[in-house]
Amino acid sequence: MGATLARVLKRATLVTASVALVAVLAVNFGSPQVNAAPSDGGQVADAPTLSLTSLGADTDISLYGLQGTQTITVPVPQGLTPGALTADVELPPYVRGGTLIVTQDRRTLSRIELLMAEDTPLSIPLTGARVVDNTVTFTVRSRLLPEEGDCLYDPTVPLQLSEAAIDYTGKEAAPTMVADFLPPVLQKMTIFIPQKPSAAESDAAVGMTTTVVNRYGKQNTDIDIASLGDDKAPPPSGPLERNVVIREGPDAAVSLQGGDGGVPALEITGSADDLANQVRMLSSDLTELALSSKVATGPINPFDATPANPTTLRDLGQPGATATAFKPQVVVGVDQTRLGKPVRDVRVQLKGSYTPLPSTVGGQVVVSADGETVDRWAADSSGSIDRSVSIPQSELRRYTNLSVAVDVAGDVGQCGDFQPVTLQIDDSTTIDSTPADPPEPAGFQSVPQALMPKVQVGIEPESFDDTARAVSIMEGLQRISGPRIDTEVVTLASAIDSGSPAVLISAAGWDSDKVVPPVRSSTDGELEVQRLGGGGPARLTLETTTPFASLQVGRSGNRTVVFATSQAAPEQLDSLLGWLDGDTRRWAALEGDALISLPDRDPVSVDTQVAAPPEAADNSGANPVWWVAAGVGVVIGASVVALAVHRRRRG
């Protein structure tokens, strides 16, 4: 018993230790290959250090087993070259040291020896790494030395490289052609439009937003919008930033303007019909052919991204998944936005393989949906996977993580005898589904897929503020969408009367009875909650009122509508949208169908479709939505933000 306790204490002590760099040997083969800057282009900034998260990759690198391997691919802006991979390093317990080796195409770029020490970050040289098509790919390999004596090494605990970042060298090169304007790494874009934008200018600004957010994906590029007079030029942009000017005019063109040795702005001009085509060009393959400082395009038809059913991961633009570990696990994402519509009755035909297990070890393949086991079967000697798995409707979300894992148990022999298992799910895996009308689940989890294939955005005419709100909303919706969302900006009245899916922006209040949000309030303090399942609305009169703003998702006939409104408090709506934009995870986490915001409080989500508690169901026929109305009244009347009638958290 005493010996066991001593081992546990020793293990706990070692887990907290870090790794120090004792020796670095960088082996270079050939001179570094740097992205060539145009001969007449400017250099705009010194090289940055960028985290893997800002580059669209996972910030942590996990290397399992005594010999772990992971391949990393990151973008490289023009004029820069990767100098080093930096990270905080933590060895697994009961490991006395090891070696990290970085290779590319069978060439060793660097080799680092590791020993136990405390709080020392690691810098792994990438000198000599070849850059191809503005990306660099290299492999990090680990070789660990377990402690001598008793075999206490746990292969399920990886060597962890956390807070990983790329330290670039060189200077970012300014673009000289339209084709090079959008760099491999973009941290921020500012879109300049007139103070009183036309419908076409607002439409182009929203289209440019969805184009950029979709292009850069997990880089989470920040989008700002600003006003600019007709006779003014945009200010110079910062490092890894870009400025875009949108103006309606007689000549259709996309051109580089200004720069003065730095990064020029991109000016997009054209008539009302031409502006949308110029923006579509930037989201198409035609951009690669824009090999001059000024180009123009004719009509371009929007691309219909709705795939066939059933469809494969490959057709959805999703790669297969591979993991090598002692208990490997991979995730297959069932993304309704990539399917282009709300769905139900989802069936996944998993295809892949895993390393056959030796006779001394047993195992099973376990499939779970967001943590809930939906299928399992015994691992066999064939190591093949070809199995149909159904996802229960109760577990289906906008994005459902379908996890596949090989659970290993049995005698794994002496330390290091048992080798890691490789699990692979192929991109030929198919997804079959049935369209869901109305969407299930409803509310925020039904968007943006219920707004596809094209959504109208209704704003007040010539409103810069409404255009900025439209940009903010579509930026958030695009961040949680796989394909680019096709948009059309129209007047608010047109979008209300339309039969198309819509985003309706009425910042000062909602006074239309043609389309009604789930929750709305009048100036006399009466709160009205729609009963979406049928029956009349519930009403609650408040003695005192606090102006509130809301973002809501409702249904009008057979279409889904997003409402952005307030109770005569436009600034509160802007505060709500700013809160959502402040953390890229907030849009994905929204639940229920109404997000309500009060001054100086965090917003709270409410589900107006929640059923009444069992004790409320009596023979009087009382409307259960009164429970929701009362709950929302507490939030608004007393400014209590702890209420969340429906809040379901997902990992």
N, C-alpha and C positions, 0 to 999 in steps of 0.2 A: 504493500500500500504506500509506504514511504517513498519507494523508488518511483512508483507511478506518479505521485504528486510532484516529485522533483522534476520528472520529465515534462509535466504539464507547465510548471513554472518556467522551465527553461525554454519551452516552446513559445510561451507568451512573451518572454523577454526578447527572443530573437525576431518575433513577428514585427516588433516596433523598430527594429534596426533598419538602417538604410545602407546604401552602398557607396563606397568611395572609389574614386578613380586612382589606381596606383600606377598604371602605366598605359600609355597610349601609343599605338604603333599604327600610323597611317601609311598604307601601301597604295601608291598611285600607279596606274598604268595609262600612260598618255596624258596629254594636257586636258584641263577641264574644257568641256564644251559649253559655251555660253550662248543663250539666245541672241542672235545677231540683231543689233539695233539698226534701223534704217540710217543710212549715211547722213541724211539731212534732217534727222529727227532730234529733238531735244531730249535731255535727261532731266527728270523732274524731281527725284528724291533719292536720298540714300536708301540702301536696302533695309527692309524691315525684318523683324522676327515675328512670325505668324503662328499661332497655335493651330494644331491639326483641326480643331473644331471650326475655326474661321476659314479653313481650307476645305470644309465639307467632309472631313473624316472624323473618326472617333478620336478623342483626345487621349485615351489610354490604350496602351499596347500590352497585351497579355501573352506571355510565352510559357506554354505548359510543358511539363516533363523535363527530364535531364537534358534533352536536346529539342528545344522549341524553335519554331519558324513562323514568321509572319511577313507577308509582302505588303508594301505600302506604296501607294500612288498619290502624288500631290501635284497640283498645278504650279507652273513657273511663269511669272510675267515676263514679257519681253524686256531684255536688258539685265535680268537678274539670273543668278544661278544658285542652286542650293549649296550652302556652305557646311551646315552641320544639322544634325538632329539632336535637340536638347530635351532632357526629361529628368524628372525625379525618379530614382530607381529604388526598388525594394526587393531584396532577395527573399525567397520562400524560407520558412523555418528549417533549421537543421541543414543549411547549405553554407559551406565555409568559403565559397568563392566560385568563380567561373569566368567565362569569356563571352564577350559579345562580338559577333563578326557581321559586318555589313558587306553584302555582295550585290553585284549587278551583272547580269549576263555572264556568270561564272568568273567574274573578276572580283577580287577582294578590294574593297574601297578602304576599309579600316578594321582594326582589331583592337579590342579594349579588354584588359584584364581587370577583374573585379574582386574586391575583398570586403568583408563586413566592416562598417564604420558608421558614422552618423551624419545625417543631414548634409549631404554633398550632392548637388545636381551633376548630371552627366552630360557631356557634349561629345557626340559621335561624329567625327568628320565625314563629310560626303564629297570630299574633293575628288574630282575626276568623274563624277556621275554624269552620264550622258542624258541630255534633255531632248526628247522627241515629241514633236507636235505640242509644245508648251506644257509637257508633263514629264515628271521623272518618276521612275519606278525602281525600287530597290528592296532587298530582302534583309531582314534582321534575323540572325540566328543566335541562339544561346546554347552554351554548353556549361552545365552546372556540376560542381563537385560537392556531393553530400558529405556530411561529417563522418569521420571514421568511427568505427565501433558499431553500436546498435543502429539498425536501420529505422530511423524515425522520420525520414523524409516523406512528405505527403505530396504525391504527384498531382493532386487536385488543386493545390495552391500554386498559382503561376508566379513567374518572375514578372514584376509589374513595372512598366515604364509609364508613369502618370504625368499629366500636364505636358504632354509631348508637343514640341513646336519645331518649326523649320527656321533656321537662321540663314537668311539669304545674303548674298554678296552682290556687289555691283550697283547700278542705278537703273530705275525704271525708265524705259524708253517711251517717248511720246509717239502716238500713232500718226502716221502720215496718210493712211488710207482708211476709208470707211470700214473696210473689212477688219481692221485691227483696232477699231475704236473700243469695242467691248473686250477688256483684257481677261486672261484666265482667272484672275482674282479681282473681285470688285467688292469693296467694303461699303461704299455709299454712292448713290446716284441722286442728284438734284434735278428735278424737272421744272423748267421755267415756262410759264404761260402768261398771257396778258391778265391784267387785274379783272377785266370783264371778258372771260373767255367765251367764244362761240361754242355751240354744241359740238362742232367738229373738233375744236381744240381740246375741250374736256374729254371727248371720246378718245382722242389720240393720247392724252396724258394717262388715262386709265389703261388703255391698251399697252402703252409703253411700260407701265407698272407691272402688269401681269407677265409681259415678255421677259423683263429683267429678273423678276422673282423666280419665274419658272426656269430660266436659263441657269441661274446660280444655285438654286436649290438649297442645300444644307449650309451654304456659306452665309445664308441669312443676310443678304445685302439690304442695307437700310435705304428706304426710299423717302426723299423729302420733296415737297413741292413749294415753289416760290413764284412770286409775280415779277414780271419784267416788262418795262415800257418798250414800245416799238423802236425807239431810237437808242436803246441801251444794249450794251454787250454784257454777257454773263461774266461773273468773276472767275478767275482761274480756279481750277479744282485742286484738291490736295492729293497726296500720294494714294494710289489705288482707289481714286474716286473719279467720277465722271459727271459732267454737266450736259444737259440736253435742253435745247430751246425748241418750243413748238409754236409755230405761227401759221395762221391761215393766210394764204396769198395766192396769186395767179400761177406761180411757177412751182411745179411739183419737183422736189429735190430733197436729198439727204446729203448734207455737206459738212465738212470740218471748217470751223470758223475760229479765227484768233489763235490764241495759244502763247504767242510771244516767247517761244522757246520752251514753253511748258506743254501741258495737255490742252489741245484745242477743244472747244465745245462742239457738240453735234447739233446742227440745226436741221429741223424737219419742217418743211413748208409744203404747201399745196392747197388746192381748193377743198371744199367740204368732202367731196368724194375721194380726192387723192390722198388726204392725210392718213386715212385708215390703211391704204395700200402701202404707204411708205413705212408705217410701223410694222405691218405684216411682213414686209421684206426683211426687217431686222430679226424677226423670229423664224425665218425660213432659211433653207440652205443657200438661197440666193446671196446671202451676206458674204459667203466665201468668194463670190465673184465680184464684189464691190471693190475692185483694185484701183481706185482713184480717190481723190479727195472730195469728189462730188459725183453722185449717181442719182438716178431716178428710175422708178419702176411703174409699170402699168397695173391694171387690175389684177389682184391676187385673190383667189377664192379661199375662204377660211377652210382649214383642215378639219375634217370630222374625225375626232379621235376615238369614237365609240367602236370598240373591238367586236369581233364576232363572238358568238357563244356556242359551245365552250371555247375557251381561249387558253393559251399557254403563258407561262411566266415570260418566256422569250418575247411573245407578241405584245405583252404588256410593258416591255422595256425593263423587266426585272431579271437580274442575273440569277443563276442558281446559287446555292449556299453551301459552303464547306467549312467544317471545323475539325481540328485534330486535338484531342484531349483524352484523358482517361475516362471521362464520362462526357462525350461530345454532345453539343446541342446547337442546332441551327434554327433560324426563324424564317418562315415563309409568310410574307405579308399579303393578306387578302385586303386589297385597297379598293373600296367602292368607287373612289374618284377615277382610278385607272380603268375600271369597268364602264365608266361613263354614265352611270345611272344608279339609283337605289335598287338593291337586290335582296332576295331572301332565298331560302332553300339552297344554300351554298354547299357544293360538294367538291372536294379537292382530291384529284387522283395523284397521289404522291409517287414520284419515280426517282430512284436514286440507289445508293449502296452504302455499305459500311464495312469496315474491316472484319472479316470472320473472326469469331472469338475462339481461343484455344479450348480444349476439352476440360481444362481445370477451372474454367470461368464460365458462369452463366450470365444471361442478360436478357433484357427486353427492350423493345422499341416503344417509347411512350410519346403520344401526341396530345398536346393540350392547347386550348384556345384561351389566351389571356389568363393562364394559370389553372384553368379547369380542365382536367383530363377528359378527353373525348374518345380516345381509342388507345389500345395497347396490345402488343402481341410478342410472343417469344422470339428472341433473336435465334437465327439458325446458321448453319454452316455455309449457306449460299451467299450471305451478305447482301442480298438484293432487296430492294423496296419497290413494290408496285401495288399500292393499296388505296382504296377509296375511303375517304374520311368525310363525314358530314359535320358541319359546324352548327350547333344548336342556335335557334333564333335568339335565345336569351343572351348568347355570348357574341352575337354579331354587332359590330360597331362600324363606324366609318372606316376605321383601319383596325383589322383584327390580326393580332400576332398568333400565328399557328406555329407552335414550337414542336420540333421533332428532336428527341433525345435518345441516346443509347445508354441505358442504365445497366452498369456492369456490377456483378457481385461474385465473390468466390475467392479462391486462392490465387493471388497474383504473384506468388513466388517471392524471391529475395529482392532486395532493394535494386531497382532498375531493371529487373528481369522482364516485367510486363511492359510492353511498348504501348504508346497511345493509340487510340482508335480513331480512324478517319471516317467521318460521316459526311455524305454528300447528297444533297437534293438537287436534281437536274433542272435546268430551265425548261425541259419538256413537260414538267408537271402541269396538269391542266386544271382549270377552274370552271365549273359549270354552275349556273345560277338561274333564278327566275326573277324578272322585274318585279319590284315592289311598288304598288300604287294603291294607297298612299305609302310613303316611306316608312320602314321599320328598322331601327327606332326613328321617331320623329324628332322635331326640334333641331337643336344645333348639330346633333350627330348625323342629320340627314343632308347637311350642306358641306361642301358645294356640289355633291353629286346630284342632288335634286334640282340644281340650277342649270344643269347641262342639257343639251349641248351648247346653248347660248342663253345668256342672261342679260336682260335689260336693266340699266341703272338709271333710275329716275331722279332728276335733280331740278332745282329752280333754274330758269334760263339765266345765262350770263353770271352765274354765281361762282366766284372763286372759292368761297368757303365750302360750298357744297361739293365742288370738284375735289377739294382737298379731302373732304370726308369720304367721297367715293374712292379716291386713291387709297386712303387708309383701310377702308373695308375690303376692297378687292386685293390689296396687298396681304391682308390677313387670311382671306379665303384662299388665295393662291398658294400661300405657304403650306397649307394643309392639303393641297391638291397635287396629284401626280402629273397629269397633263395640263397644258395651259388652258385657262378658262377664257372662252370667247365672249366678249362683252360688247354692248352697244349702249352708249349714253344717249338718253332721250329726255324730254321734259317729264316732270313728275306726273302731270295729268295723263300723258300718253302711256306711261308705264302702268298707271293705275287701271286704265281702260283696256290695256292689252291682255291677251290670254297667255302671254309668255311668262316663264319664271322671271322674277324681278327682285332688285334691291331698291327699296323706296326710301328716299332721304327727305325728311321734313323736320328740320332741326328745331323749329319754334313750336311745334305741336301737331297733333293729328286731328283733322276735322272732316275727313272723308268717311262716308258710310258705305262706299262701294267695296272697299277692302278694309278690314278692321284687324288691328293687331291683337294678339291674345290678351294683353293688359293695356288699358288706356285710362286716362283720368281727365276730367273736365275741370275748368277753373273754379267751379263751386265746391270742389272737394269730393265729388262722387267718383269712386273707383269702380271700373267695370272690367270683369274677367270673363272672357268668352269661354263657353263650354264647347270645346272642339268636337267632342263625341256626340253632340246633339243637344237640343233643348236651348232655352234662352240663356242669356248671360246672367252672372251674379253681380249684384251691385252693393257697394259699401260706401256710406257717406262718412267722411272724416271731418272732425271738428276743426282740426288744423292741418294744413298741408305744407309740405316741403317740396319745392320744384325738383323733379327728378328727370333723369334721362334713361333711355333704354335701347337695347338692341334685341330684337325679337325675331323669331322664326315662326311663321304661320302658314295656313293653307287658304287659298281662295279658289274655290272650284277644284280643279284637278292640277293646280299649279302651286309651287312653293314660293313664298314671298318672305324676304328679309326686310324688317322695318328698322330704321334708325331715326329716332324721334326723341322729343323731350316735352316736358310740361312748361312751355314758355321759357326754356333755359338752354339755348344753343351752346353756351359755354360749358354746361355740364355734359352735353353730348360729346363735345370735343375732349373733355377730360376723360370720359369713358373710353373713347377711341384711343386716346393717348395711353391709358392704362393697359389696354389690350396690346398696343404696339410696344410697350415697355418690356415685355418678356415674350419671346417667340413661342413659348410653351402654352401661353394662355388661350390662344385660339383653339388649339387641339384639345384642351382640357374642358372646354365649355360643355355643360350638360343642361338638361331642361329645354325650355323654349323661350325664356325671357331673362335677360341680364339687366338688372336695374342698378342705377348708380345715383347716389346722393352726395352732396358736398362733403368733402373731408372724410369720406368713407370709402373703403374698398367695395367694388360692386358685388352683388349677390345674385346667384342664379335661382330661378323659380321654375317649377314644372306645373303648368296649369292643367295638365292632363292627369295629375295624380288622383287616385281614387280616395273617397272619404274613408276614415277609420271605421272598422266594423261596428263600433258602438254608436256611430253616427247614423247608421242605416236603420231607420225605423219605418213604421207604416205611414208616416206623414208625407212621404214622397219628397222630403227635403232635398234640394239640389246639392250634391257633394262639392260643387265648385265653390260654395260658400266657405268651405274650409280654406281653399286657396285664396279667396278674396280677403278673408280675415288675416291670413298669413302675410299677404302682400301689404295689407293695411298696416300691420305692425311694422313692417320694414319702412314704409314711407312715412307714416304718421309719427313714429317714435324714433326714427333713424337708427333702428337696430339692424346691424349688419351680420349678426351671427346666424340669421335664418338662412337655411338652404333646404327648401322643401325637397329638392331632389339633387343630390350631389354624389355621384358615383366615381370613385377614383380608380384609375387604371395605371399599371406600371408602364 
